[in-house]
Amino acid sequence: MTTKNLRQRGRPRRFDPDAAVATAQHLFHAHGYDAVSVADVTEALGINPPSFYAAFGNKAGLYARVLEHWTDTGAIPLADILRADRPVAEALAAVLEEAARRYAADPAAGGCLVLEGTRSSDQAAREAARAFNLTAEDLIRDYIAARHPEQAGQVTDFVSTTMSGLSAKARSGHGLDRLLATARLAGLALAQALAAHASPAD
């Protein structure tokens, strides 16, 4: 029994990469990619640098994992909101309001992890975040184009720009009420812009 107990006490703590990614996601979201060092990550995780590099390769490798995790846990569920059975303007307005709610949900980590990542000074991080952002934009554009093909590009740019602004304002301290007011105003603009070209389904 004594030997068994000694073995249990002597075992190193098991490293859980998935839990590490969730912890790192909060760090990157709260402080930005550029401000978070490998030392910050290893300290937060309670691991040493060799364990970190063995699991993720480098900080950029960890960030790529974080972005993938974000799409499953923190990203706006575009596929659920952009449904074919609802008016386009209504669905887009719902996306913006959901963005406002998510961006203001954690005052310590305001804004969108991906959108803020596109402003990183690190090229690899910036390009990784931009790839995720472009995927979301393509989904929005395709949704609009199904019923408003001539306006798809312009309206997508408007939605994307509004979301970037909401993220930046959340990052600078705007609360939910102010973000929602902006999102709803943008929703009215979308309804007006699309009204002239509305299909019977809209």
Protein Blocks (a to p, Z undefined) as FASTA:
>chain_A
ZZmmmmmmmpccdddfklmmmmmmmmmmmnojklpcfklmmmmnopafklmmmmnopaml
mmmmmmmmmmmmmmccfklmmcckbcfklmmmmmmmmmmmmmmmpmklgcjfklmmmmpc
bfklmmmmmmmmmmmmmmmmmmmmmmmmmlmmmmmmmmmmmmmmmmmmmmnopafklmmm
mmmmmmmmmmmmmmmmccfkZZ
